[in-house]
Amino acid sequence: MVPPSAVASPDAATAATGTPDAPAVKDPVKDTILTPRFYTTDFEAMAAMDLRPNEVELEAICEEFRKDYNRHHFVRNEEFEGAADKLDPDTRRVFVEFLEQSCTSEFSGFLLYKELSRRIKEKNPLLAECFAHMARDEARHAGFLNKSMSDFGLQLDLGFLTANKAYTYFKPAYIFYATYLSEKIGYWRYIAIYRHLEKNPDSKIFPIFNFFENWCQDENRHGDFFDALMKAQPSTVTGLKARLWCRFFLLAVFATMYVRDVARKEFYEALGLDAREYDKYVIAKTNETTARVFPVVLNVDHPKFYERLEQLVQNNAELSKADEGSAPAPLKALRKLPFWIANAAVMAKLFLTSPIRSEQFQPAVR
């Protein structure tokens, strides 16, 4: 599921490092607007949802989940042995950061889906079963990522995160928008990296990337589930209110990803990718995919779109600078205030840019 800077301090990936057989527990990064969040929702409202408007499609998707195509996919092989030792310190640092962010995001999805499956099982068994299958997939992904972290002598204490990380409440409709986008953008992120490394095998810095092709199919199926679920709840994708919220979540997800990825561009450079060009591709493909269910999509080809995202990048860099040093918290907040205001103004301009109605964007699909 998706995320001052998201980049950890230079020593964060190597501090208190253990061994692959006895990894040290890594302190979680400080929560910011860019780090992955944990979510909760209105479980009673979810349990009461009427699926009949699109029950046939949801049942078909659940049958796909039951087949568990990736049951035997996430099996480590000899390629992992010694692979961590081949990375230089800078690449090692940014790669561990990538593993941590990705593991936290996948684990966030597991917790939400597992709790949903448990809480609505009696009143809405089909929906509960779908969430249980998705929780299985997310747990598998998180475990695989955390095991890769242990190759670097570090691991996340997922039990500690469960108990201590702050949870953000989203009403069900917002959960649909956020998780649908997270799953679909995850698909395009993973498949783009996989296809790039297929063509450029010398840039494959770690064997975990060999698993991305099948892995991203889990993300795609999860996104299809939320697509079908929103169609079963027509109010989430029809009317003025839905159009406004879809615009908001598209913008929030795209802007967060762009700012985060540019801030940690060294990771993408290690893979032979340009973070900005990579994100532009992922944003374009996700925007196109989203038109299958959202009533509107963003005009990402607008001449001001990426210019304004770059303003967010610059403001975020200044916010990170303001966080550095030993100044008292009130003084830091005062220094950051102009950049918070500037970010709010940029986001308002982006939101007010006219969107594209999806029936015009993808008439053949819709």
C-alpha positions in Angstrom: 0.0 0.0 0.0 1.6 3.9 -0.7 4.0 6.9 0.9 10.7 16.9 6.3 12.1 14.1 3.7 11.3 10.4 3.5 15.0 9.8 3.3 16.5 8.5 6.5 19.7 9.9 8.0 22.9 8.5 6.4 23.6 6.3 9.4 20.0 5.0 9.8 20.5 1.9 7.7 23.7 0.8 9.3 23.3 1.8 13.0 23.1 -1.2 15.4 23.4 -3.6 12.5 23.3 -7.3 13.4 24.0 -10.3 11.2 21.7 -12.2 8.8 21.3 -15.0 11.4 20.8 -12.5 14.2 19.5 -9.3 12.8 19.1 -6.2 14.9 15.7 -4.6 15.3 15.6 -1.5 13.3 14.1 1.6 14.9 11.1 2.7 12.8 11.5 6.0 11.0 9.7 9.0 12.4 6.1 9.4 11.0 5.8 12.2 8.5 3.3 13.1 5.8 5.3 11.0 3.4 5.7 7.8 5.4 3.3 4.8 5.1 0.3 5.0 7.5 -1.8 2.5 9.3 -5.6 2.7 8.8 -8.8 1.9 10.6 -12.4 2.4 9.5 -16.1 2.0 10.3 -16.4 -1.8 10.5 -20.1 -1.7 11.1 -20.7 0.3 7.9 -18.4 -2.1 6.0 -20.3 -5.1 7.3 -23.7 -3.6 6.3 -22.7 -3.0 2.6 -25.0 -4.4 0.0 -22.9 -6.2 -2.6 -25.8 -7.2 -4.9 -25.3 -4.4 -7.5 -22.0 -6.1 -8.4 -22.0 -9.4 -6.6 -21.2 -11.5 -9.6 -18.0 -9.7 -10.4 -17.0 -9.8 -6.7 -17.6 -13.5 -6.5 -15.5 -14.0 -9.6 -12.6 -12.0 -8.1 -12.9 -13.9 -4.8 -12.6 -17.2 -6.8 -9.3 -15.8 -8.3 -8.1 -15.1 -4.8 -8.9 -18.6 -3.7 -6.6 -20.0 -6.4 -3.7 -18.2 -4.7 -1.5 -18.1 -7.8 1.6 -17.0 -5.8 1.4 -19.6 -3.1 4.8 -21.0 -4.1 6.3 -17.9 -5.6 8.0 -16.2 -2.7 10.7 -18.8 -2.1 14.2 -17.5 -1.6 17.0 -19.2 -3.5 20.8 -19.3 -3.6 21.0 -15.9 -5.4 20.3 -14.2 -2.0 23.4 -15.7 -0.4 26.0 -12.9 -0.2 24.1 -10.5 -2.4 23.9 -7.9 0.4 27.7 -7.9 0.7 28.1 -6.7 -2.9 26.4 -3.3 -2.3 28.5 -0.2 -1.6 27.5 1.7 1.6 25.5 4.4 -0.2 23.5 1.9 -2.2 23.1 -0.3 0.8 21.6 2.6 2.8 19.0 3.6 0.2 18.1 0.0 -0.5 17.5 -0.8 3.1 15.3 2.4 3.3 13.3 1.1 0.3 12.9 -2.3 2.0 11.7 -0.7 5.2 9.2 1.7 3.5 7.8 -1.1 1.3 7.6 -3.6 4.2 5.8 -1.1 6.4 3.3 -0.3 3.5 2.6 -4.0 2.9 2.2 -4.7 6.6 -0.2 -1.8 6.8 -2.4 -3.4 4.2 -2.2 -6.7 6.0 -3.4 -5.2 9.3 -6.3 -3.4 7.7 -7.5 -6.3 5.6 -7.1 -8.8 8.4 -9.1 -6.7 10.8 -11.8 -6.1 8.2 -12.1 -9.9 7.5 -12.4 -10.6 11.2 -14.9 -7.9 12.1 -17.3 -8.4 9.2 -17.2 -12.2 8.9 -20.6 -12.9 10.3 -22.6 -10.2 8.5 -20.8 -10.0 5.2 -19.0 -13.3 4.5 -18.1 -12.7 0.8 -16.5 -9.4 1.6 -14.8 -10.9 4.6 -13.3 -13.7 2.5 -11.9 -11.3 -0.1 -10.2 -9.3 2.6 -8.8 -12.4 4.2 -7.2 -13.5 0.9 -5.7 -10.0 0.4 -4.4 -10.0 4.0 -2.7 -13.3 3.2 -1.0 -11.7 0.2 0.1 -8.6 2.0 1.5 -10.6 4.9 3.5 -12.7 2.4 4.9 -9.6 0.8 5.8 -8.0 4.1 7.5 -11.1 5.4 9.5 -11.5 2.2 10.7 -7.8 2.4 11.5 -8.1 6.1 13.5 -11.3 5.4 15.5 -9.4 2.8 16.2 -6.7 5.4 17.7 -9.5 7.6 20.3 -10.0 4.8 21.6 -6.6 5.8 21.5 -7.4 9.6 18.3 -5.5 10.3 14.6 -6.3 10.7 11.5 -4.5 11.6 9.6 -5.5 14.7 6.2 -5.8 13.1 4.6 -6.6 16.5 5.9 -3.3 17.9 4.6 -1.4 14.9 1.2 -3.0 15.3 0.9 -1.8 18.9 2.7 1.6 18.7 2.2 3.2 15.3 -0.6 5.7 15.1 -3.7 4.7 13.1 -5.5 7.0 10.8 -9.3 6.7 10.6 -10.8 6.7 7.1 -14.5 6.3 6.4 -15.1 3.3 4.1 -15.4 5.4 0.9 -12.0 6.9 1.6 -10.5 3.5 2.3 -11.8 2.4 -1.2 -10.1 5.4 -2.9 -6.8 5.2 -1.0 -6.3 1.4 -1.2 -7.5 1.2 -4.8 -4.9 3.8 -5.8 -2.3 2.2 -3.6 -2.7 -1.2 -5.2 -2.9 0.0 -8.8 0.1 2.4 -8.4 1.9 -0.5 -6.7 1.3 -2.6 -9.8 2.7 0.0 -12.2 5.7 0.8 -9.9 6.7 -2.9 -9.7 6.1 -3.8 -13.3 8.0 -0.7 -14.5 11.0 -1.7 -12.4 10.8 -5.3 -13.4 10.7 -4.5 -17.2 13.5 -2.0 -16.9 15.8 -4.6 -15.1 14.8 -7.2 -17.7 16.4 -5.0 -20.3 19.3 -3.9 -18.0 20.2 -6.9 -15.9 23.5 -5.2 -14.8 21.4 -2.8 -12.8 19.7 -5.5 -10.8 21.3 -4.8 -7.4 19.5 -7.5 -5.4 17.6 -10.7 -6.3 14.3 -9.5 -4.8 13.6 -7.8 -8.1 13.3 -11.2 -9.8 10.0 -11.6 -7.9 8.4 -8.3 -9.0 6.5 -9.6 -12.1 4.3 -12.1 -10.2 4.3 -9.9 -7.1 2.7 -7.0 -9.0 -0.1 -9.3 -10.2 -1.2 -9.6 -6.5 -1.4 -5.8 -6.5 -3.4 -5.7 -9.7 -5.9 -8.3 -8.4 -6.3 -6.3 -5.2 -7.0 -3.1 -7.2 -9.5 -5.0 -9.3 -11.3 -6.0 -6.1 -11.7 -2.4 -5.0 -12.8 -1.4 -8.5 -15.6 -4.0 -8.3 -16.4 -3.0 -4.7 -16.8 0.7 -5.7 -19.1 -0.3 -8.5 -21.2 -2.2 -5.9 -21.4 1.1 -4.0 -22.3 3.5 -6.8 -22.4 6.6 -4.6 -18.6 6.3 -4.3 -18.0 6.8 -8.0 -21.0 8.9 -9.2 -22.1 12.5 -8.5 -20.3 15.7 -7.6 -19.1 14.6 -4.2 -17.5 11.5 -5.6 -15.8 13.5 -8.4 -14.3 15.9 -5.8 -13.0 13.1 -3.5 -11.5 11.1 -6.5 -9.6 14.3 -7.6 -8.4 14.8 -4.0 -7.1 11.2 -3.6 -5.5 11.1 -7.0 -3.7 14.3 -6.3 -2.6 13.3 -2.8 -1.3 9.9 -3.9 0.6 11.3 -7.0 2.0 14.3 -5.2 3.2 12.2 -2.2 4.8 9.6 -4.5 6.6 12.2 -6.6 8.0 14.2 -3.6 9.1 11.0 -1.8 10.7 9.4 -4.8 12.6 12.6 -5.9 13.8 12.9 -2.3 15.3 9.4 -2.5 16.4 9.6 -6.1 19.6 7.8 -5.3 17.7 4.5 -5.0 16.4 4.8 -8.5 19.8 5.9 -9.8 21.2 2.7 -8.3 18.8 0.8 -10.6 19.7 2.9 -13.6 16.4 4.9 -13.5 15.7 8.6 -13.3 13.2 9.1 -10.5 11.3 11.9 -12.2 10.9 10.1 -15.5 10.0 6.8 -13.7 7.3 8.7 -11.7 5.9 10.4 -14.7 5.4 7.0 -16.4 3.8 5.5 -13.3 1.5 8.5 -12.8 0.4 8.4 -16.4 -0.3 4.7 -16.4 -2.1 4.8 -13.0 -4.2 7.8 -14.2 -5.2 5.9 -17.3 -6.1 2.8 -15.3 -8.1 4.8 -12.8 -10.4 6.1 -15.5 -11.9 2.6 -15.6 -13.7 3.3 -12.3 -13.2 6.9 -11.1 -15.6 9.4 -12.7 -12.7 11.9 -13.3 -8.9 11.7 -13.6 -6.3 14.4 -13.4 -4.9 16.3 -16.4 -1.4 15.2 -15.8 -0.4 16.5 -19.2 -1.3 20.1 -18.2 1.9 22.2 -18.6 1.7 23.3 -15.0 1.2 19.9 -13.4 4.9 18.8 -13.0 6.1 22.4 -12.6 3.9 22.5 -9.5 5.0 19.1 -8.3 8.6 20.4 -8.5 7.6 23.3 -6.3 6.5 20.8 -3.7 9.8 19.0 -4.0 11.7 22.3 -3.4 9.5 23.2 -0.4 9.9 19.7 1.0 13.7 20.1 0.8 13.5 23.4 2.7 11.3 21.7 5.4 13.9 19.0 5.8 16.6 21.7 6.3 14.5 23.4 8.9 14.2 20.1 10.8 18.0 19.8 11.0 20.0 21.2 13.8 19.3 21.8 17.4 17.0 24.7 17.3 14.0 24.6 19.7 10.8 23.1 18.3 8.9 26.4 18.2 11.7 28.0 16.2 11.7 25.1 13.8 8.0 25.4 13.3 8.3 29.1 12.6 11.0 28.4 10.0 8.8 25.8 8.4 5.6 27.8 8.4 6.2 29.6 5.0 6.9 26.3 3.3 3.8 24.7 4.7 1.7 27.6 3.5 3.4 27.5 0.1 2.7 23.7 -0.2 -1.0 24.3 0.7 -1.2 27.0 -2.1 0.5 24.7 -4.6 -1.9 21.8 -3.8 -4.9 24.1 -4.0 -3.8 25.2 -7.5 -3.3 21.5 -8.5 -6.7 20.6 -7.2 -8.4 23.4 -8.9 -6.9 22.5 -12.3 -9.8 21.2 -14.4 -9.9 17.3 -14.4 -10.8 15.1 -17.3 -14.1 13.2 -17.2 -13.3 9.5 -17.5 -15.8 8.8 -20.3 -13.8 11.3 -22.4 -10.5 10.0 -21.3 -11.2 6.3 -21.9 -14.4 6.1 -23.9 -13.6 2.6 -25.3 -13.1 1.1 -21.9 -16.1 2.7 -20.2 
